[in-house]
Amino acid sequence: MIHSIELKIGHVCLKLFAASVELAYLDTMIITNTENVPSKEISEILGVARGSTVRARNIGRDFFAGLKNIVGGEIEEYTKLQAQAREQAIQRMMADASDLGADAVVNVRFTTSMIMQGASEILAYGTAVRLR
C-alpha cells in the first residue's frame, strides 16, 4: 500500500510517496547530538548511520548571488540551498538508521566538502542505537 506525506519547508511544499513501512521511521526516530537520550537507556549500538547529498549551484542562483555580493549581506539563495541539503541528508541518515533497526541516532554531526567547482556534499552521520 502506498501512502503520501506532505513536507512543508518555508514556502516549498513537497509531496512524498512511500510504502507505510518506509514512513514508520519518520514518526518514531529520535535524533540527537548528545551521547544519550534522557530517560532512555541504550541497549544496543548498531553502527554508523549516514546520509549525504551533493548539491550544485545553478546559473539563476549565481546571478542573484553575484548581485548580492556587490551590495553585501546574506546570500539567501545559497542559505536555502544549504538548508534543503541538510534536511535531505538528515532524512537519508534516518532511513539508513531505520534499515539498521535503530530507534535513535545519537552523536549526530554534519560535515561538508567541496566535490568540484560549484558543487558540495553535505554529510549527516551519527551512531544508530536501540533504546530500552
N, C-alpha and C positions, 0 to 999 in steps of 0.2 A: 504494500500500500504506500503510495506517495503522498507526502504532506508538504505544505508550503509554510514558510515563515517570512514575515516582513521585518527587515532590519533598517531602522532609520538612523542615519548619521548626518546630523545637521539638516541640510535641505535635500540630501540624497536618500532615496528610498530604494532598497534592494529587495527583491523577492527571490528567496532561495527555495529550491525544491530538493527534497531528500527523503529517503526512507525513514520511518519513525525510529528505527534503531540508531541511525546516524544522528538524529536530533537529540537523543537522550542525554548525551554529554553536555549539551548547551545549557540545560537547566540545572544540572547537578554538580558540575565540575567546580571545585574550589581552586582558585588561582591566587597565589600569594608570593610576595618577595621575601618573606621571612622563612626561617628554618622549620617552623612547625605551625600548626593550626590551633588557635586557642580552644580549649576544652575538647580537643581530639588527640588521639594517640596514633602515631604512625605504626602500622602493623607490618608493613612490607614495603621495601624500596624496589621499584620495578625497573629503574633505569632512567636514562635521559630522554625527555620528551622535547622535540624541537619542531619548529615551524619557520619557514622562511618564504620570502617573496623578493623578486628582483623588479625594480621599477625604473623606468626611463623617463626622462623629461620629453616633452613634445614641443613642437615649434610654437604653438599657441601660448603655452605657459612661459616659454623662453622669451617671447616677445613682451608679454606683460611684466615679467620679472626684470627684463632689461630696462623697461621704463621706470620701474620702481627703484632699480639700482641707481638711477640718475638722481632721484629726489630723496632716497634713503627710506628707511623704515622696514617693517616686516614684509617679506615676500609671501603673501598669503597663499598663492598658488602652490608653492613648494611646501608650505606648512601643511596644507590639506593633503598633498600627495604623500607626505611622510606619515601623517596620521592614519590615512587609509592603509598604507603599507604595514604599519604597526598592528592595526586591527586584524588584517589578513594573516599576519604572522602568528598572532595570538590564537586565532581560530584554527590554524593549521597545527599549532602546538597542542591545542586541546584535542584535536582529532587524533594526533599521534599518541597522546596520553590515554585517550579512550581505547585505542587499539591495543595498548599495553594492559588494559584493565584497571586503570587508575581511577581513584575517587578525587584526587587532588594533584596539583603540581606546586611544589614548594621551591623556594630559592629562584624564582623566575627572574631572568635577566634579559636584556636586549643588547645586541651589538649590530653595528653596521659596517659595511665595507664597500669600497668602490669596485665594481666589476669591470667597467670600461668607462671611457669618457661619457658622462651624461647618464650613467646607469649605476644604481647601488642596490645592494642586498640588505634587507633587514632580517635579522635572525632573532627569534624569541626562543629561549630554552630554559629548562628547569628540571627538577627531579620529580618524576612521576611516582606517586605513592598510593598505597591503600591505607585507609583510615579505619580506626575502631571507634 
